[in-house]
Amino acid sequence: MSRLVYSTDLGRRCPDCGQASTECVCKNTDNTAPSGDGIVRIRRETKGRKGKGVSIVSGVLISADELKTLGKELRQKLSTGGAIKDNEMEFQGDQRQVLKTLLESKGYNVKLSGA
């Protein structure tokens, strides 16, 4: 019994759906806005980061593309690094108060969570 090990017939394939990367159906589903209560929560975490603290913003009900541009804009205003993971924005350092004022000026309902 033989099976196909490698083929260049379709080119690159999506690891999730197995389709050709040009016909991938996974990319089209990520642009929907997440559901929630409409309150943006900001918390500080150090777990799994060797003691380094990060500020995590969750609950922003916008699409993935808009979240990416908002994260970039906030990182530039804070002059820090960060990332977007699982519809949450991470910013290096304890930036909770500054993030709260920036997001409230954009019209979001913001709460600080955690200690």
VMD Tcl script that builds the backbone (N, CA, C; Angstrom):
set m [mol new atoms 345]
animate dup $m
set s [atomselect $m all]
$s set {name element resname resid chain x y z} {
  {N N MET 1 A 0.852 -1.172 0.000}
  {CA C MET 1 A 0.000 0.000 0.000}
  {C C MET 1 A 0.894 1.230 0.000}
  {N N SER 2 A 0.663 2.124 -0.957}
  {CA C SER 2 A 1.457 3.340 -1.029}
  {C C SER 2 A 0.545 4.536 -0.833}
  {N N ARG 3 A 1.113 5.581 -0.292}
  {CA C ARG 3 A 0.355 6.810 -0.091}
  {C C ARG 3 A 1.207 7.988 -0.536}
  {N N LEU 4 A 0.553 9.072 -0.849}
  {CA C LEU 4 A 1.230 10.262 -1.321}
  {C C LEU 4 A 1.972 10.933 -0.179}
  {N N VAL 5 A 3.252 11.146 -0.339}
  {CA C VAL 5 A 4.070 11.768 0.693}
  {C C VAL 5 A 4.233 13.259 0.421}
  {N N TYR 6 A 4.478 13.621 -0.821}
  {CA C TYR 6 A 4.701 15.016 -1.149}
  {C C TYR 6 A 4.230 15.259 -2.570}
  {N N SER 7 A 3.589 16.394 -2.775}
  {CA C SER 7 A 3.126 16.725 -4.117}
  {C C SER 7 A 3.124 18.231 -4.281}
  {N N THR 8 A 3.465 18.690 -5.471}
  {CA C THR 8 A 3.403 20.123 -5.769}
  {C C THR 8 A 2.203 20.436 -6.645}
  {N N ASP 9 A 1.258 19.515 -6.686}
  {CA C ASP 9 A 0.097 19.653 -7.549}
  {C C ASP 9 A -0.719 20.900 -7.199}
  {N N LEU 10 A -1.047 21.102 -5.937}
  {CA C LEU 10 A -1.849 22.249 -5.515}
  {C C LEU 10 A -1.022 23.354 -4.893}
  {N N GLY 11 A 0.231 23.140 -4.665}
  {CA C GLY 11 A 1.049 24.143 -3.993}
  {C C GLY 11 A 0.907 24.009 -2.485}
  {N N ARG 12 A 1.018 25.102 -1.791}
  {CA C ARG 12 A 0.926 25.082 -0.331}
  {C C ARG 12 A -0.502 24.800 0.105}
  {N N ARG 13 A -0.634 24.088 1.220}
  {CA C ARG 13 A -1.939 23.737 1.755}
  {C C ARG 13 A -2.113 24.348 3.138}
  {N N CYS 14 A -3.338 24.655 3.455}
  {CA C CYS 14 A -3.674 25.174 4.785}
  {C C CYS 14 A -3.572 24.033 5.792}
  {N N PRO 15 A -2.888 24.234 6.929}
  {CA C PRO 15 A -2.779 23.145 7.902}
  {C C PRO 15 A -4.094 22.845 8.614}
  {N N ASP 16 A -5.041 23.792 8.620}
  {CA C ASP 16 A -6.304 23.587 9.327}
  {C C ASP 16 A -7.331 22.856 8.481}
  {N N CYS 17 A -7.614 23.362 7.275}
  {CA C CYS 17 A -8.685 22.776 6.455}
  {C C CYS 17 A -8.157 21.835 5.379}
  {N N GLY 18 A -6.868 21.858 5.053}
  {CA C GLY 18 A -6.297 20.963 4.067}
  {C C GLY 18 A -6.477 21.414 2.629}
  {N N GLN 19 A -7.134 22.534 2.409}
  {CA C GLN 19 A -7.324 23.057 1.064}
  {C C GLN 19 A -6.063 23.779 0.599}
  {N N ALA 20 A -6.024 24.073 -0.706}
  {CA C ALA 20 A -4.930 24.887 -1.221}
  {C C ALA 20 A -4.991 26.260 -0.566}
  {N N SER 21 A -3.846 26.885 -0.351}
  {CA C SER 21 A -3.830 28.153 0.381}
  {C C SER 21 A -4.621 29.247 -0.330}
  {N N THR 22 A -4.759 29.156 -1.647}
  {CA C THR 22 A -5.556 30.161 -2.361}
  {C C THR 22 A -7.051 29.921 -2.203}
  {N N GLU 23 A -7.443 28.693 -1.861}
  {CA C GLU 23 A -8.855 28.346 -1.697}
  {C C GLU 23 A -9.218 28.069 -0.249}
  {N N CYS 24 A -8.413 28.515 0.674}
  {CA C CYS 24 A -8.613 28.244 2.092}
  {C C CYS 24 A -9.907 28.876 2.590}
  {N N VAL 25 A -10.680 28.125 3.365}
  {CA C VAL 25 A -11.916 28.644 3.927}
  {C C VAL 25 A -11.719 29.134 5.358}
  {N N CYS 26 A -10.576 28.850 5.951}
  {CA C CYS 26 A -10.298 29.265 7.331}
  {C C CYS 26 A -10.085 30.769 7.434}
  {N N LYS 27 A -9.469 31.384 6.431}
  {CA C LYS 27 A -9.160 32.812 6.483}
  {C C LYS 27 A -10.417 33.664 6.511}
  {N N ASN 28 A -11.460 33.232 5.830}
  {CA C ASN 28 A -12.665 34.027 5.689}
  {C C ASN 28 A -13.498 34.063 6.966}
  {N N THR 29 A -13.314 33.126 7.876}
  {CA C THR 29 A -14.133 33.080 9.078}
  {C C THR 29 A -13.574 33.930 10.211}
  {N N ASP 30 A -12.336 34.421 10.106}
  {CA C ASP 30 A -11.708 35.160 11.198}
  {C C ASP 30 A -12.120 36.623 11.267}
  {N N ASN 31 A -12.829 37.161 10.283}
  {CA C ASN 31 A -13.145 38.579 10.263}
  {C C ASN 31 A -14.419 38.921 11.018}
  {N N THR 32 A -15.063 37.974 11.655}
  {CA C THR 32 A -16.272 38.264 12.400}
  {C C THR 32 A -15.910 38.806 13.775}
  {N N ALA 33 A -16.750 39.692 14.278}
  {CA C ALA 33 A -16.503 40.281 15.590}
  {C C ALA 33 A -16.905 39.285 16.678}
  {N N PRO 34 A -16.138 39.190 17.749}
  {CA C PRO 34 A -16.495 38.285 18.835}
  {C C PRO 34 A -17.695 38.814 19.610}
  {N N SER 35 A -18.378 37.919 20.318}
  {CA C SER 35 A -19.522 38.345 21.117}
  {C C SER 35 A -19.067 38.574 22.565}
  {N N GLY 36 A -19.812 39.388 23.283}
  {CA C GLY 36 A -19.474 39.684 24.670}
  {C C GLY 36 A -20.443 40.694 25.248}
  {N N ASP 37 A -20.124 41.220 26.432}
  {CA C ASP 37 A -21.015 42.156 27.100}
  {C C ASP 37 A -20.720 43.612 26.785}
  {N N GLY 38 A -19.705 43.889 25.965}
  {CA C GLY 38 A -19.414 45.256 25.563}
  {C C GLY 38 A -18.506 46.009 26.504}
  {N N ILE 39 A -18.032 45.357 27.544}
  {CA C ILE 39 A -17.125 46.007 28.495}
  {C C ILE 39 A -15.703 45.547 28.202}
  {N N VAL 40 A -14.815 46.505 27.991}
  {CA C VAL 40 A -13.409 46.210 27.743}
  {C C VAL 40 A -12.722 46.085 29.097}
  {N N ARG 41 A -12.060 44.963 29.314}
  {CA C ARG 41 A -11.390 44.715 30.587}
  {C C ARG 41 A -9.878 44.733 30.386}
  {N N ILE 42 A -9.197 45.399 31.314}
  {CA C ILE 42 A -7.730 45.486 31.267}
  {C C ILE 42 A -7.189 44.829 32.531}
  {N N ARG 43 A -6.298 43.863 32.341}
  {CA C ARG 43 A -5.706 43.184 33.493}
  {C C ARG 43 A -4.199 43.082 33.300}
  {N N ARG 44 A -3.496 42.799 34.389}
  {CA C ARG 44 A -2.045 42.649 34.357}
  {C C ARG 44 A -1.714 41.201 34.663}
  {N N GLU 45 A -0.825 40.603 33.873}
  {CA C GLU 45 A -0.407 39.216 34.081}
  {C C GLU 45 A 1.107 39.114 34.092}
  {N N THR 46 A 1.614 38.195 34.918}
  {CA C THR 46 A 3.042 37.883 34.921}
  {C C THR 46 A 3.265 36.394 34.755}
  {N N LYS 47 A 2.201 35.612 34.747}
  {CA C LYS 47 A 2.305 34.158 34.700}
  {C C LYS 47 A 2.897 33.686 33.373}
  {N N GLY 48 A 3.925 32.856 33.440}
  {CA C GLY 48 A 4.548 32.294 32.255}
  {C C GLY 48 A 5.436 33.258 31.494}
  {N N ARG 49 A 5.792 34.379 32.114}
  {CA C ARG 49 A 6.607 35.386 31.434}
  {C C ARG 49 A 7.865 35.726 32.225}
  {N N LYS 50 A 8.309 34.807 33.062}
  {CA C LYS 50 A 9.523 34.960 33.863}
  {C C LYS 50 A 9.507 36.228 34.705}
  {N N GLY 51 A 8.345 36.561 35.270}
  {CA C GLY 51 A 8.224 37.714 36.148}
  {C C GLY 51 A 7.966 39.027 35.450}
  {N N LYS 52 A 8.039 39.052 34.149}
  {CA C LYS 52 A 7.785 40.292 33.402}
  {C C LYS 52 A 6.278 40.495 33.297}
  {N N GLY 53 A 5.822 41.682 33.588}
  {CA C GLY 53 A 4.397 41.971 33.549}
  {C C GLY 53 A 3.944 42.469 32.199}
  {N N VAL 54 A 2.738 42.086 31.803}
  {CA C VAL 54 A 2.113 42.596 30.593}
  {C C VAL 54 A 0.701 43.033 30.933}
  {N N SER 55 A 0.202 44.014 30.201}
  {CA C SER 55 A -1.172 44.456 30.331}
  {C C SER 55 A -1.972 43.820 29.208}
  {N N ILE 56 A -3.078 43.168 29.569}
  {CA C ILE 56 A -3.889 42.464 28.583}
  {C C ILE 56 A -5.249 43.135 28.489}
  {N N VAL 57 A -5.634 43.504 27.260}
  {CA C VAL 57 A -6.920 44.138 26.982}
  {C C VAL 57 A -7.801 43.097 26.312}
  {N N SER 58 A -8.942 42.794 26.926}
  {CA C SER 58 A -9.860 41.811 26.360}
  {C C SER 58 A -11.265 42.398 26.313}
  {N N GLY 59 A -12.109 41.803 25.482}
  {CA C GLY 59 A -13.503 42.219 25.394}
  {C C GLY 59 A -13.767 43.317 24.386}
  {N N VAL 60 A -12.827 43.614 23.507}
  {CA C VAL 60 A -13.042 44.614 22.463}
  {C C VAL 60 A -13.822 43.923 21.342}
  {N N LEU 61 A -15.032 44.377 21.069}
  {CA C LEU 61 A -15.923 43.702 20.133}
  {C C LEU 61 A -15.788 44.260 18.729}
  {N N ILE 62 A -14.630 44.056 18.123}
  {CA C ILE 62 A -14.392 44.469 16.741}
  {C C ILE 62 A -13.760 43.300 15.999}
  {N N SER 63 A -13.733 43.376 14.681}
  {CA C SER 63 A -13.178 42.283 13.885}
  {C C SER 63 A -11.667 42.189 14.081}
  {N N ALA 64 A -11.100 41.104 13.583}
  {CA C ALA 64 A -9.666 40.845 13.772}
  {C C ALA 64 A -8.807 41.899 13.077}
  {N N ASP 65 A -9.235 42.346 11.893}
  {CA C ASP 65 A -8.459 43.363 11.186}
  {C C ASP 65 A -8.483 44.694 11.920}
  {N N GLU 66 A -9.658 45.082 12.429}
  {CA C GLU 66 A -9.761 46.336 13.183}
  {C C GLU 66 A -9.001 46.248 14.496}
  {N N LEU 67 A -9.015 45.063 15.117}
  {CA C LEU 67 A -8.270 44.861 16.363}
  {C C LEU 67 A -6.775 45.015 16.121}
  {N N LYS 68 A -6.321 44.549 14.977}
  {CA C LYS 68 A -4.910 44.671 14.624}
  {C C LYS 68 A -4.501 46.137 14.474}
  {N N THR 69 A -5.326 46.932 13.798}
  {CA C THR 69 A -4.993 48.348 13.615}
  {C C THR 69 A -5.102 49.115 14.933}
  {N N LEU 70 A -6.097 48.770 15.768}
  {CA C LEU 70 A -6.216 49.418 17.075}
  {C C LEU 70 A -5.009 49.085 17.946}
  {N N GLY 71 A -4.580 47.826 17.929}
  {CA C GLY 71 A -3.399 47.424 18.703}
  {C C GLY 71 A -2.148 48.152 18.254}
  {N N LYS 72 A -2.005 48.313 16.948}
  {CA C LYS 72 A -0.832 49.022 16.429}
  {C C LYS 72 A -0.859 50.478 16.866}
  {N N GLU 73 A -2.024 51.109 16.791}
  {CA C GLU 73 A -2.148 52.511 17.192}
  {C C GLU 73 A -1.839 52.691 18.680}
  {N N LEU 74 A -2.356 51.785 19.520}
  {CA C LEU 74 A -2.102 51.887 20.956}
  {C C LEU 74 A -0.630 51.627 21.282}
  {N N ARG 75 A -0.014 50.677 20.601}
  {CA C ARG 75 A 1.416 50.418 20.838}
  {C C ARG 75 A 2.259 51.627 20.471}
  {N N GLN 76 A 1.883 52.331 19.410}
  {CA C GLN 76 A 2.639 53.527 19.030}
  {C C GLN 76 A 2.458 54.636 20.056}
  {N N LYS 77 A 1.250 54.802 20.589}
  {CA C LYS 77 A 1.025 55.844 21.594}
  {C C LYS 77 A 1.707 55.521 22.916}
  {N N LEU 78 A 1.796 54.228 23.240}
  {CA C LEU 78 A 2.449 53.816 24.484}
  {C C LEU 78 A 3.959 53.699 24.337}
  {N N SER 79 A 4.451 53.628 23.121}
  {CA C SER 79 A 5.873 53.412 22.834}
  {C C SER 79 A 6.380 52.117 23.461}
  {N N THR 80 A 5.568 51.064 23.365}
  {CA C THR 80 A 5.956 49.753 23.873}
  {C C THR 80 A 5.666 48.701 22.811}
  {N N GLY 81 A 6.125 47.497 23.074}
  {CA C GLY 81 A 5.832 46.379 22.191}
  {C C GLY 81 A 4.588 45.657 22.661}
  {N N GLY 82 A 4.159 44.724 21.867}
  {CA C GLY 82 A 2.986 43.951 22.234}
  {C C GLY 82 A 2.597 42.989 21.140}
  {N N ALA 83 A 1.481 42.315 21.363}
  {CA C ALA 83 A 1.010 41.320 20.405}
  {C C ALA 83 A -0.498 41.185 20.523}
  {N N ILE 84 A -1.082 40.513 19.541}
  {CA C ILE 84 A -2.510 40.198 19.579}
  {C C ILE 84 A -2.629 38.691 19.536}
  {N N LYS 85 A -3.262 38.116 20.560}
  {CA C LYS 85 A -3.436 36.667 20.660}
  {C C LYS 85 A -4.856 36.377 21.122}
  {N N ASP 86 A -5.567 35.548 20.386}
  {CA C ASP 86 A -6.908 35.085 20.750}
  {C C ASP 86 A -7.863 36.242 21.052}
  {N N ASN 87 A -7.917 37.232 20.174}
  {CA C ASN 87 A -8.787 38.409 20.316}
  {C C ASN 87 A -8.477 39.205 21.579}
  {N N GLU 88 A -7.254 39.140 22.063}
  {CA C GLU 88 A -6.795 39.944 23.188}
  {C C GLU 88 A -5.519 40.671 22.775}
  {N N MET 89 A -5.375 41.896 23.246}
  {CA C MET 89 A -4.171 42.668 22.965}
  {C C MET 89 A -3.262 42.627 24.186}
  {N N GLU 90 A -1.985 42.345 23.969}
  {CA C GLU 90 A -0.996 42.328 25.037}
  {C C GLU 90 A -0.025 43.478 24.827}
  {N N PHE 91 A 0.267 44.190 25.918}
  {CA C PHE 91 A 1.219 45.295 25.879}
  {C C PHE 91 A 2.258 45.071 26.953}
  {N N GLN 92 A 3.518 45.330 26.631}
  {CA C GLN 92 A 4.595 45.112 27.580}
  {C C GLN 92 A 4.525 46.140 28.697}
  {N N GLY 93 A 4.706 45.668 29.909}
  {CA C GLY 93 A 4.727 46.546 31.072}
  {C C GLY 93 A 3.346 46.785 31.653}
  {N N ASP 94 A 3.315 47.493 32.776}
  {CA C ASP 94 A 2.055 47.827 33.441}
  {C C ASP 94 A 1.529 49.138 32.849}
  {N N GLN 95 A 0.686 49.041 31.856}
  {CA C GLN 95 A 0.164 50.199 31.129}
  {C C GLN 95 A -1.334 50.380 31.367}
  {N N ARG 96 A -1.875 49.847 32.462}
  {CA C ARG 96 A -3.324 49.811 32.655}
  {C C ARG 96 A -3.977 51.184 32.689}
  {N N GLN 97 A -3.439 52.110 33.430}
  {CA C GLN 97 A -4.069 53.429 33.554}
  {C C GLN 97 A -4.029 54.199 32.239}
  {N N VAL 98 A -2.920 54.139 31.547}
  {CA C VAL 98 A -2.796 54.845 30.266}
  {C C VAL 98 A -3.727 54.228 29.232}
  {N N LEU 99 A -3.795 52.892 29.214}
  {CA C LEU 99 A -4.693 52.212 28.283}
  {C C LEU 99 A -6.150 52.552 28.570}
  {N N LYS 100 A -6.480 52.673 29.845}
  {CA C LYS 100 A -7.858 53.007 30.213}
  {C C LYS 100 A -8.238 54.376 29.668}
  {N N THR 101 A -7.378 55.368 29.841}
  {CA C THR 101 A -7.702 56.708 29.349}
  {C C THR 101 A -7.748 56.747 27.818}
  {N N LEU 102 A -6.834 56.025 27.153}
  {CA C LEU 102 A -6.830 56.012 25.687}
  {C C LEU 102 A -8.090 55.349 25.128}
  {N N LEU 103 A -8.487 54.224 25.726}
  {CA C LEU 103 A -9.664 53.521 25.227}
  {C C LEU 103 A -10.962 54.268 25.564}
  {N N GLU 104 A -10.999 54.919 26.718}
  {CA C GLU 104 A -12.191 55.706 27.054}
  {C C GLU 104 A -12.339 56.904 26.132}
  {N N SER 105 A -11.220 57.479 25.690}
  {CA C SER 105 A -11.302 58.600 24.757}
  {C C SER 105 A -11.810 58.141 23.383}
  {N N LYS 106 A -11.663 56.850 23.079}
  {CA C LYS 106 A -12.190 56.300 21.831}
  {C C LYS 106 A -13.644 55.855 21.965}
  {N N GLY 107 A -14.219 55.961 23.162}
  {CA C GLY 107 A -15.634 55.666 23.353}
  {C C GLY 107 A -15.937 54.278 23.906}
  {N N TYR 108 A -14.944 53.548 24.381}
  {CA C TYR 108 A -15.160 52.227 24.938}
  {C C TYR 108 A -15.491 52.325 26.421}
  {N N ASN 109 A -16.298 51.380 26.919}
  {CA C ASN 109 A -16.599 51.250 28.344}
  {C C ASN 109 A -15.516 50.355 28.933}
  {N N VAL 110 A -14.657 50.906 29.792}
  {CA C VAL 110 A -13.457 50.190 30.247}
  {C C VAL 110 A -13.507 49.958 31.753}
  {N N LYS 111 A -13.095 48.756 32.154}
  {CA C LYS 111 A -12.945 48.422 33.575}
  {C C LYS 111 A -11.588 47.795 33.800}
  {N N LEU 112 A -10.973 48.113 34.927}
  {CA C LEU 112 A -9.725 47.473 35.328}
  {C C LEU 112 A -10.094 46.219 36.130}
  {N N SER 113 A -9.552 45.082 35.750}
  {CA C SER 113 A -9.851 43.847 36.476}
  {C C SER 113 A -8.571 43.316 37.101}
  {N N GLY 114 A -8.720 42.567 38.167}
  {CA C GLY 114 A -7.565 42.039 38.876}
  {C C GLY 114 A -7.017 43.025 39.875}
  {N N ALA 115 A -5.906 42.656 40.491}
  {CA C ALA 115 A -5.315 43.504 41.518}
  {C C ALA 115 A -4.313 44.469 40.950}
}
mol reanalyze $m
mol bondsrecalc $m
mol representation Tube
mol addrep $m
